Amino acid sequence: MVTLEQFIVDKQQEFEGASGAFSKILRDLSLGAKLISFYLRRASLTGLLGELGLTNIQGESVQKLDHLANTLFIRLFSQNPHVAGLASEEEEHFIATNPHGKYVVLFDPLDGSSNIDVGVPVGTIFSIYRRVSPVGSPCEARDFLQGGRAQVAAGYVLYGTSTLLFYTTGQGVHGFTLEPAAGEFLLTYPQVQMPAQCAFYSFNDNQLHEWAPGLQRYVQDLHARNRTAAKPQSLRYVGSLVADFHRNLLKGGLFMYPGTVKKPEGKLRLLYEAYPMAWLTEQAGGKATDGQKPILDLPAQNIHQRVPLFLGPAEEINRITTFLSENVPVETL
């Protein structure tokens, strides 16, 4: 039975220049996850369900648990001497904390929060960078805009039938399950690999007519293949990125949230959602693109930048890229 903290200590050599700072950041993250897990289980009994009556920087209604999770992580990371600054999907600007810290943390405090009231699993997504601005001075915007390949750690917490924490430091993906009685995350999924075969697909095709012609053609091809396949793929989509991605990571599946004609940039955030999930996907043997280019190679220009997102087994992602690259007419849908 290996705890998250012990695992990190044992793997310190994988984390370049590690001096215990990384383990302290993960400790704060896991503490936040344990508290959020507790509040989620009691939400319907304590009046924490529903909207707060505020709108965040994304133009979305803030759920009560959104606000609680965001405030909790801000307080935890602000008190960590190794964290120079943090950026949250819920905050308009990044927050400078300890000028002597060597890392910055980015996070989506409660992904899929619109599903909270109906009991669908939700999650926390996080990403850690080593700062590039001078230590001893306040952190700067460039510390958060280094690009996906500069991440030194990334992962997510899934709050479902059990609370799971999956992360990578560039040496594979490892998963931990919270043992509530002991209050510890225990290693339960060492060296996770995404199955090469695509068993599921997760996307909302309600706006199919607004997608690029090549992508519409791909969906037609997907349905045609499934009509004749001995074991067709199954649609599994709940609208919670962490929940949909987690299933596909373990079982093998495609997740996509493309842009539309009206919003070609898509909906998901590059820094808080796409970068971390893309790195996890690649580390598990899959592929992550915006439909053409690898997500991790896309430059970051602002902390709330949006991007189309395609995650899954390499063969299926390559198929999508081919359809988007070819000028193929769209059949009647």
N, C-alpha and C positions, 0 to 999 in steps of 0.2 A: 504494500500500500504506500505509494509515493505521493506526498503532498505537492501542491503547486510550488510552494516556497522551497521545498527540498529539491524539487526538479530543477528549478531555476538556478539554485546554488550549484548543483551538480553540472549544469550546462553552461556555467559562466564563461568557460573558454570559447563557447560558440558566439558570444556577444563581445565583439571587438572592443577592447578598452574597458571592459566591465569592471566596476569597482564597488559593487553593491548598490549603486544608484538605481539600476534597472530593477533589481528585486524590490526595492522600496517603492518604486512607482507601481509595479505590478501588485504589491501588497495593498496599496491604496485603492487600486482598481478593483481588486477582489473584495475588499471590504465594502466598497460602494455597491458591488454586485450582490453581496449577501444582504445588505440593507434593502436594496430595491426589491430583491426576491421576497423578503419579509413583508414589505409594504404591499406588493402585488397580491400576495396570498390573502391579505386582509382588506383589500381595497373596497370591496362591496360592503364590508362590515363597518368601515371607518369613514365613509363619505368621501373617499378619494377617487371615485369614478366621475366621469363627465368633464365638461370643459370648464376652464378657469375664467373665461370671459375676456381673454387677451388674445392678441394675434402676434405671432413671432415674425422674424425678419423674412421668413419664406412666404409670408402671407397666409399661414395656416393657423387654425384655431389651436390654442395651447390647452392641452389636457392637464388636469390637476397633477397627474403622475409625471407628465412631461416636466412640469415646473419643479416638482420635488426632485426628480432624478438629476436635472440640470444643476440645481442649487447644491445638491449633495456632492456631485463630482467637482464642481467649482471650489467648494470649501475644502474638500480633501486634497486636491492638487495644489491649491493656493498655499496650503500649509506645508507642502513637501519642499524641502530646501533644494532638491535636485531638479525641480521643475521651474524653468525660467518663464514659461508662459503657457497659455492654453487657448484653444479655440473650440467653440461649441457650435453645432448647427443651429442652436436656439439663440445665439448671441450675434448681434450685428457686427461687432468688432472683436478682434482677439484681445485677450486679457494678459497683461504683463504682470508677473508675480515676483519671483525671487531673481534679481539680476545676476546672482552667482550660480544659478542653476545651469546645467549643461544640456538639458533636454526641453523639448516642447511637446505637449500632448494635444491631440485633436480627437474629438469624440462626438458621436451622435448619442445623446444620453438615453433616449428611449425610442428606438426605431419601431415603426408600425403601431404607434400609440393610438391611432384611430380604431384599432382592433381591440383595445383594452376592455371596453364595455361588454364585448361578446366572448371574452375568454380565449381569444386566439393568441398563441405565443408571440411575444414581442422580444426585443433585444437591445443590447448596447453594442455599439461599434467603436473601436478605438484605434489610434495610430500614434506612434512615437517617433520623433526625429531628434537627432543630435543637432543642436543649434549651430548656425554658421556665423552669427553676429558675435562680437567680442564678449567673452564672459566678464561679468562685473558691471556691465551696462544693461539697460532694459532690453528685452528681446524686441525684434523688429519683424515686419511683415515678411521679409525674405526667409525668416526661419520656418515659416509655415508653408512657403511656396517653393520648396526644393524639388518637388516632383516625386512620383511614386517610387522610383528606384532608390531614393535616399531614405526610405523608411528603415528604421532599425528594429521595429517591432510593430505588429498589427494583429488584430483579432476581434472577437465578438463574444458576447455573453448572450445565451438564449435562456429566456425565462419561460419554461413550459411545464411538462409533467415533472421534470427535474431541472435544475439550474446547471447549465453547461458553460464552460469557458474554453474557447479554442483560440490558439495564437501561434504565430510564427516569428522567428527572428532571422529567417532566411536559411534555416536548417531543417526544413520540413514543418509539418503542421501537427500539433499535439493538442489533445482535448482532455478536459478535466470535468468531473462531476462533483457538485457540491453535496457533501454528506452533512445534512442539517444537524444531526445529533452532535457531531464533532465540530461543526462549524468550519470544515476544511474542504478545499477542492482537492480531489484525489484523481490521479492519472488513470484514465479509463480508455483513452483512444490514442495510443502512441503511433506516431508516423502514419497519419491518415493519408490515404491515396484515393483520389476520385476515380471511380470505375470508368474505364474507357468507353463502355457502351452507354448510350443515352437511354435510360429507362423512363424518364419523366421529362415533361416540358412545363415551364412555369412562365406564363405571360398572359396579359389581358388583351385580347384581340378586339375589344369593343371599338377601338379606333383604327381598325385594320385599314379602312378606306383612306385614312390620313397618313399611313406609312408609305415609305419609299416603294416604288413599283417592284424593285428587286426583292424587298422583304415580303411584300404581298405574294410574290411568286414563290418564295421560299416556303411560306405557310401552306400554299397549295401543294407544294411538293411534299411537305411533311405529312399532310393529311392523306395524300395519295400513297405514300410509303406505308403509312399505318393501316390502310385498308387492305393491303396485301401481305403485311408482315406476319410471320408466325407468332411473334410476341410484340405487338404494337406498343408504342410509347403511350403513357397515360398522362392526362392533364392533371396537374396538382398546383394550385395557385391560391394563396390566401391573402396576398397583398401585404405581407410582412416580409421585407427583404431577408432578415436574419433567418426566419423560419423557413422560407422557401429555399434559400441558399443552403442551409444546414442539411435539409433533406437531400438535396441534389449532390452535395459534397459526399455524403455517406452512401447514397444509393445510385448516383450517376444520373445527372439530369441537366437540362438547359434552362437557364434563367435569362430572360431578356426584358429590358425596359427601353425600347427605342425612342427616338425623337419622332415628331410628327411634322407635317407640312407647316403647321402654324408654330410649332415649338421644336425646331430641329435640334436644339441643344438638349432635349430630354428633360427629365424631372429630377433624377438622382444627383446628389452632390459629389463632385469629383474627390474632394479631400476627405469627407467624412464617411462616404459609403463606397465609392468606386475604387479608389486606391487601396484601402485595406482589403476589400473582398477580392480584388484582382490579384493582389500578392498572395493571399491565401489560396486562390484558385491555381495559380502557377506553381506554388510550392507543393500542391497536392497533385500535380501532374496534368492539370487542365489548362484552359486558355481563356484569356479575358481581353476583349476588344471593345471599341466603340462602333464596331461594324466593319472597320477597316484597319485601324492602327491599334497596337497593344495599349491598353489603358495606362500601364505604368510608364509608357513613353510620352504620354500627353503632357505638355507643359501646363503648370498651374499659374493662372494669372490673377485670380482673386479667391478669397477664402470661401466664397459661396458659389463658385463656378459649378455649372450643371453639365451633364454629359450623358449621351446614350450608353447603355451598359449591356454587354452580352457576356455571360459566364457559362462555362460548361466544358464537356470533353472536347479535346482538340479537333477531332474529326467533325463534330457537329458545328463548332464555331467556324471551321474552315469552309464548311458548306455554305453557311450564311454569308461569309465574306465573298465567296464565288458568286452567289446570286446578287449581292449588292454591287459587285464589280461589273457584271454583265448587263448589257442593255437588252433585257428580255421582256417582251410585251406581257402585260398582265391579262390573264384570262378572266372571263366573267366569274365573279365570286358569288 
